[in-house]
Amino acid sequence: MNKLWLIIQREYLTRVKKRSFILATLLTPLAFMVFFVVVGFIFSYESGDKLRVAIVDEQQILDRPIPPEERLDFTFVDEPFEQLVEDIDQSEYDVIIKVPKVKNIKVKKFSAYYHSKKQLGLDMHNKIGDRISDRIRKYKMQQLELKEDQLESLNTSVTLIKENDEGESTFASIIGAGIGGVMGFVMYITVFIYGMMVMRSVMEEKTNRIVEVMISSVKPFQLMMGKIIGVGGVGLTQVIIWSILIPIGYFLVGIFFGFDTSQMSSIPTDAPAIDAQEAQDMVAQVRQELGNKNWWGIFPLFLFYFLGGYFLYASLFAAVGSAMSDDLGESQSLTLPITIPVILALYIMMVVVTTPQSNLAIWSSIFPLFSPIVMPARLAFSPPVWQIIVSMLVLAGTSIFFVWLSARIYRVGILMYGKKVSFKEIGKWLFYKD
Amino acid sequence: MGILQIENVTKTYGKHTAVNNVSFDMPEGSIFGLLGPNGAGKTSLIRIITTITRADQGSVYLGGEKLNSSHPSQIGYMPEERGLYKKMKVGDHLLYLAQLKGMSKTEAKTKIDHWFEKFEIQDWWDKKVEELSKGMQQKIQFISTVVHEPKLLILDEPFSGLDPINTNLIKDEIHELNRKGISIIFSTHRMEQVEEICEHIVLINKGQNVLEGKVKEIKNQFKDNLFKIEYEGSLPANILDDVKIVKQSEGAITIQVPEEKQSNQLLQRLLAQGVFVHSFNEILPSLNEIFIKKVGEVNAF
């Protein structure tokens, strides 16, 4: 036990003290901050100078005037369109638009024609189009003698509320999907990065030839477990630091650069403008949903699946690392059988987030090679308790079994040099006596 | 009773028998040569002694006690395939390995300081292993093997990669440790080193013990009663009955006598004849010759 602790300490400390670890741990959130800033700039970027738009509205159907905007200035002009177009290079206007007559009040498609000094950007194209569309709508309303509030009252927003469940709404499932997706993805990343780290480190010890020195003092099992636990600790440290620093960075960017960081997640170009009241309601609802989640239940479970999944895969990676020589091609063919289920689990997780009660979701969250990634994604949807228990038991059992299995491969593999290793060969190792 | 007893030890890997019913007794406080050609089963045997693997059959006793999990801390093992963590600091690395052998941190620190002083490398503590030359790393490796003051030291090709100066340094250390009562197993292919260092040897071939005993006795056992005489003057025509001349040159002759004791008669007669004898030496076979002979013999089957 004492020796195991020494090994864990060394494996943990040598990694955490490494410059590359410190840099990666601190620079990643910084990189995210830079990313937020860049994305913020991109979203708030608006091209060019003010555009002067001349509108030739011969039929006088547009309501006047159109109020000027930040980068748009509308002027109604009575001169003939052709004349204006001819003089465009000398005129103060950048764009000249001709609005033809609306022949039929029921027309749904309408075209206006323009000439411009330079190419119009897509955003301007849309903006100008929107203004004209607004005015035509008003014109139609006048013609049909409709009032704004009458039209308003035609829109009814319907929310489906399930009554036989405690307050689960569609909103809850959207948030559940979000949380689940993030959790599953974090699991995927950590299992992969740190599992690979274990494998590389085992390989290094073997090619370094320190391994025989080590196992004349400690049992191969202690060496393997010490490494797995030590690297796991490094992973937890990094994930915890990131999960604190990245949100801080996100908010700092929001404060110092004044970007509305919420823009980045949803792109509200064509969506109907949400008024302030509605937005407030939504924030409140998100808060409530987040509050409704049983975090004290979810976090320990999340930790359990993290540990289970990590031990399961890291021990397999350790076994493969022990069997490898420094031949890279060979190493790839040996890791493939481990990486395939991890990647499959990620894809299943993506589907499961949208259909958390499907058969696929249920069975893949019990199957131990997938459950560490799929089940955390389902937790936010409050799956039935029996499924969680079965899944946990299966995962715990399988993890222990895989650790045992890997230890048997490991103890032989680390002392095997210069032999090309096949799966058949590895299979034989399982039955070697100590 | 010996420090190490090997009794009918057998170890197989799959279909391959690496160690086949090997027995020997290693006297306490001796330097013991474990010899054998490549693939003879030396490393497999050492791995059993160091508790890395377990014997399928037979038993191993260390200090009269059946091998158990408390023994690794009493053994220092320098494998032929050895290495260190390249990125670790030399001092930390030695501390780590010493602690894994069961020493406390303070105790280990004192001992390491002592060794650093001895090798005059006090300023190495904060150096990274990868900054050291191969020879320097070997020194560190040696310290790591002996720092916990083992009862039994196992050195597998300890001089490979060392220059003559460092070889002598380590050789002196081996002898000093041995004087302190530490028993040492010395495994190598270099027979001249075995002759120089070891008192006892065991020769293993194809997993089996083919020769065992004191170096002196083994040499006597394999000798051909050859004598080399360097002289001045002329030899009598007939030196002795049944003497076979093996080699003759100006002022030197190598002869074989049928019986060892006849060498005295021979010398007497030469002196009586007035031959001026510069030297009179018995030629013993080198371990190298014995090794080749023994291994060849077994392989001929």
Boltz contact constraints between the chains, C-beta under 6 A:
constraints:
  - contact:
      token1: [A, 3]
      token2: [B, 100]
      max_distance: 6.0
  - contact:
      token1: [A, 6]
      token2: [B, 99]
      max_distance: 6.0
  - contact:
      token1: [A, 6]
      token2: [B, 100]
      max_distance: 6.0
  - contact:
      token1: [A, 10]
      token2: [B, 96]
      max_distance: 6.0
  - contact:
      token1: [A, 208]
      token2: [B, 83]
      max_distance: 6.0
  - contact:
      token1: [A, 209]
      token2: [B, 81]
      max_distance: 6.0
  - contact:
      token1: [A, 209]
      token2: [B, 82]
      max_distance: 6.0
  - contact:
      token1: [A, 209]
      token2: [B, 83]
      max_distance: 6.0
  - contact:
      token1: [A, 210]
      token2: [B, 83]
      max_distance: 6.0
  - contact:
      token1: [A, 210]
      token2: [B, 84]
      max_distance: 6.0
  - contact:
      token1: [A, 210]
      token2: [B, 85]
      max_distance: 6.0
  - contact:
      token1: [A, 212]
      token2: [B, 79]
      max_distance: 6.0
  - contact:
      token1: [A, 212]
      token2: [B, 81]
      max_distance: 6.0
  - contact:
      token1: [A, 213]
      token2: [B, 82]
      max_distance: 6.0
  - contact:
      token1: [A, 215]
      token2: [B, 52]
      max_distance: 6.0
  - contact:
      token1: [A, 216]
      token2: [B, 50]
      max_distance: 6.0
  - contact:
      token1: [A, 216]
      token2: [B, 52]
      max_distance: 6.0
  - contact:
      token1: [A, 216]
      token2: [B, 77]
      max_distance: 6.0
  - contact:
      token1: [A, 217]
      token2: [B, 72]
      max_distance: 6.0
  - contact:
      token1: [A, 217]
      token2: [B, 100]
      max_distance: 6.0
  - contact:
      token1: [A, 217]
      token2: [B, 101]
      max_distance: 6.0
  - contact:
      token1: [A, 218]
      token2: [B, 100]
      max_distance: 6.0
  - contact:
      token1: [A, 434]
      token2: [B, 54]
      max_distance: 6.0
